[in-house]
């Protein structure tokens, strides 16, 4: 079939047409530009990796290090033996699992309730939520709210305020609204109530969508530092990104906080930074399609 | 009063109890959301009062004295300070610059990727260029410092060649370029996906017809691809104007230093720094914050009207 197609249509395809599979000079130009673009994206990571495995002398004296001249694991051994970094990892992992589950639960359940037809007060609640998308009190009132709630300098300040992400909640709502309503009706006839219908009928059907939104939450939690910076003082409660931030901005002191060995601040910082990127690098290629789906669904329906 | 009306079973007022009972499970599911939005979104709106007060944390919002007799003392103060106008100007320039530059960059990336025929290369490039979107600005800030910083790779090269180290990150012009450059580096690939998705929806017949007419590649891009993504592009462009005053706290906060405050300080970084680092009375920060909220809200309304007028569905 395929062969036949080629024979039948190839002569009809004009040169340079969309269906002409030959590679022309313009293709090479596009190829070259995109290759350069990809290299510009990759280079900073590669540079970070190179610095993290190079001894200070090589790092300082070699213009444009392109390949490792001398490999040392000193930076990594120092980083891995630092309690500071591991405590950051611990907090971030708690945020990653607990925070994501918590956000997912409240975001999805709210999206479901708002997707159901006519219940008393629905419009009022919907408007109340929409207003918050366009107007807010700002940072200072929020700061004093957190203090008054007693969340200041606790682990919970990085979890509880994130309960519902309005944008993703509305995505979920649109998704649930797009599912056939017969399901709900027949379950109602069988005597199920709304909570049961949600957990037994709609939730199992929505797992791919849940995975998509959950991944966005997970990335957000992995990258979380802002709430920690504002509201957390205890060193052992700071998430990984905040520990890294302190290392980067006070670059000189990372040697003091982390290392007693023959290490240097740039090497240590880059080893820590690279360490925090690696999990993302490993998972991203496989999860990319979920993220893309989330973005595209949001743009079309949101 | 008409007694009959009151006992009318069909009256919405009369059936209130019945309707609550009927929706009780959904109400149960929505209660956490109601509490959440009241506590974390509406209580801070009450906190806006701080903007009109000289705020003392121990006295609380209610107990703190008004900023002056009119209550607008904080606003008078910020509107008279040169620093505020400088920060506002920076915010608008950076916000607007980012919108334009990122828009063009994302469109270009999408057009280029869309023209690749090699499936494998297309997928790989897409994976690579969308990746930085998922990193925090903390990380990106660190990577940038290691290239442009005083001990970064460029300066190491200069030093190794016998030159003087240059403080790129402390140079106004270089720093602003870096804000735009790193924003494109991090986000252009990801933003291009939305255009690529729209391009994927273009009917191949259009291109076939163009081929038969002997159209060149550029002509096809200009006359088929671009018009097809125009509605999406215009909508995204218009909507992004609503967020112009949020010029990117995370990015600037993780990259700037005191040397470039004159060009890089934006409203959000200014609010944060004056209140939490310089310990200026919180009333000042809150009034700048309120200014930002109100102007942003007005912008969103205007932008929504424009989007609707141009035949797109709006956001509100």
HADDOCK unambig.tbl for C-alpha pairs under 7 A between the chains (distance, minus, plus):
assign (segid A and resid 14 and name CA) (segid B and resid 211 and name CA) 6.78 0.50 0.50
assign (segid A and resid 17 and name CA) (segid B and resid 211 and name CA) 5.41 0.50 0.50
assign (segid A and resid 18 and name CA) (segid B and resid 207 and name CA) 6.66 0.50 0.50
assign (segid A and resid 30 and name CA) (segid B and resid 112 and name CA) 6.32 0.50 0.50
assign (segid A and resid 38 and name CA) (segid B and resid 125 and name CA) 6.34 0.50 0.50
assign (segid A and resid 38 and name CA) (segid B and resid 128 and name CA) 6.37 0.50 0.50
assign (segid A and resid 38 and name CA) (segid B and resid 129 and name CA) 6.28 0.50 0.50
assign (segid A and resid 41 and name CA) (segid B and resid 129 and name CA) 6.42 0.50 0.50
assign (segid A and resid 41 and name CA) (segid B and resid 185 and name CA) 6.72 0.50 0.50
assign (segid A and resid 44 and name CA) (segid B and resid 143 and name CA) 6.03 0.50 0.50
assign (segid A and resid 48 and name CA) (segid B and resid 143 and name CA) 6.83 0.50 0.50
assign (segid A and resid 60 and name CA) (segid B and resid 156 and name CA) 5.90 0.50 0.50
assign (segid A and resid 61 and name CA) (segid B and resid 156 and name CA) 6.86 0.50 0.50
assign (segid A and resid 61 and name CA) (segid B and resid 160 and name CA) 5.79 0.50 0.50
assign (segid A and resid 62 and name CA) (segid B and resid 157 and name CA) 6.92 0.50 0.50
assign (segid A and resid 62 and name CA) (segid B and resid 160 and name CA) 6.74 0.50 0.50
assign (segid A and resid 63 and name CA) (segid B and resid 156 and name CA) 5.97 0.50 0.50
assign (segid A and resid 63 and name CA) (segid B and resid 157 and name CA) 3.98 0.50 0.50
assign (segid A and resid 63 and name CA) (segid B and resid 160 and name CA) 6.03 0.50 0.50
assign (segid A and resid 64 and name CA) (segid B and resid 153 and name CA) 6.30 0.50 0.50
assign (segid A and resid 64 and name CA) (segid B and resid 157 and name CA) 6.14 0.50 0.50
assign (segid A and resid 109 and name CA) (segid B and resid 29 and name CA) 6.36 0.50 0.50
assign (segid A and resid 110 and name CA) (segid B and resid 29 and name CA) 6.61 0.50 0.50
assign (segid A and resid 110 and name CA) (segid B and resid 30 and name CA) 5.68 0.50 0.50
assign (segid A and resid 110 and name CA) (segid B and resid 33 and name CA) 6.33 0.50 0.50
assign (segid A and resid 113 and name CA) (segid B and resid 26 and name CA) 5.57 0.50 0.50
assign (segid A and resid 113 and name CA) (segid B and resid 29 and name CA) 6.29 0.50 0.50
assign (segid A and resid 113 and name CA) (segid B and resid 30 and name CA) 6.20 0.50 0.50
assign (segid A and resid 119 and name CA) (segid B and resid 23 and name CA) 5.38 0.50 0.50
assign (segid A and resid 120 and name CA) (segid B and resid 19 and name CA) 6.40 0.50 0.50
assign (segid A and resid 120 and name CA) (segid B and resid 20 and name CA) 6.24 0.50 0.50
assign (segid A and resid 120 and name CA) (segid B and resid 23 and name CA) 6.62 0.50 0.50
assign (segid A and resid 129 and name CA) (segid B and resid 37 and name CA) 6.92 0.50 0.50
assign (segid A and resid 132 and name CA) (segid B and resid 41 and name CA) 6.39 0.50 0.50
assign (segid A and resid 134 and name CA) (segid B and resid 297 and name CA) 5.91 0.50 0.50
assign (segid A and resid 135 and name CA) (segid B and resid 293 and name CA) 6.20 0.50 0.50
assign (segid A and resid 135 and name CA) (segid B and resid 297 and name CA) 6.13 0.50 0.50
assign (segid A and resid 136 and name CA) (segid B and resid 41 and name CA) 6.44 0.50 0.50
assign (segid A and resid 136 and name CA) (segid B and resid 45 and name CA) 6.14 0.50 0.50
assign (segid A and resid 136 and name CA) (segid B and resid 293 and name CA) 6.54 0.50 0.50
assign (segid A and resid 137 and name CA) (segid B and resid 44 and name CA) 4.81 0.50 0.50
assign (segid A and resid 137 and name CA) (segid B and resid 45 and name CA) 4.25 0.50 0.50
assign (segid A and resid 137 and name CA) (segid B and resid 47 and name CA) 6.67 0.50 0.50
assign (segid A and resid 137 and name CA) (segid B and resid 48 and name CA) 5.73 0.50 0.50
assign (segid A and resid 137 and name CA) (segid B and resid 290 and name CA) 6.94 0.50 0.50
assign (segid A and resid 138 and name CA) (segid B and resid 289 and name CA) 5.42 0.50 0.50
assign (segid A and resid 138 and name CA) (segid B and resid 290 and name CA) 6.69 0.50 0.50
assign (segid A and resid 139 and name CA) (segid B and resid 289 and name CA) 6.95 0.50 0.50
assign (segid A and resid 140 and name CA) (segid B and resid 282 and name CA) 6.81 0.50 0.50
assign (segid A and resid 140 and name CA) (segid B and resid 285 and name CA) 6.69 0.50 0.50
assign (segid A and resid 140 and name CA) (segid B and resid 286 and name CA) 5.38 0.50 0.50
assign (segid A and resid 141 and name CA) (segid B and resid 44 and name CA) 4.96 0.50 0.50
assign (segid A and resid 141 and name CA) (segid B and resid 47 and name CA) 4.68 0.50 0.50
assign (segid A and resid 141 and name CA) (segid B and resid 48 and name CA) 6.29 0.50 0.50
assign (segid A and resid 142 and name CA) (segid B and resid 44 and name CA) 5.31 0.50 0.50
assign (segid A and resid 145 and name CA) (segid B and resid 44 and name CA) 6.69 0.50 0.50
assign (segid A and resid 161 and name CA) (segid B and resid 40 and name CA) 6.83 0.50 0.50
assign (segid A and resid 193 and name CA) (segid B and resid 25 and name CA) 6.97 0.50 0.50
assign (segid A and resid 194 and name CA) (segid B and resid 25 and name CA) 5.59 0.50 0.50
assign (segid A and resid 194 and name CA) (segid B and resid 26 and name CA) 6.26 0.50 0.50
assign (segid A and resid 195 and name CA) (segid B and resid 25 and name CA) 6.11 0.50 0.50
assign (segid A and resid 219 and name CA) (segid B and resid 134 and name CA) 6.84 0.50 0.50
assign (segid A and resid 223 and name CA) (segid B and resid 135 and name CA) 6.87 0.50 0.50
assign (segid A and resid 223 and name CA) (segid B and resid 136 and name CA) 5.34 0.50 0.50
assign (segid A and resid 241 and name CA) (segid B and resid 138 and name CA) 6.73 0.50 0.50
assign (segid A and resid 245 and name CA) (segid B and resid 138 and name CA) 5.68 0.50 0.50
assign (segid A and resid 248 and name CA) (segid B and resid 142 and name CA) 5.90 0.50 0.50
assign (segid A and resid 273 and name CA) (segid B and resid 139 and name CA) 6.34 0.50 0.50
assign (segid A and resid 285 and name CA) (segid B and resid 127 and name CA) 6.40 0.50 0.50
assign (segid A and resid 296 and name CA) (segid B and resid 194 and name CA) 6.15 0.50 0.50
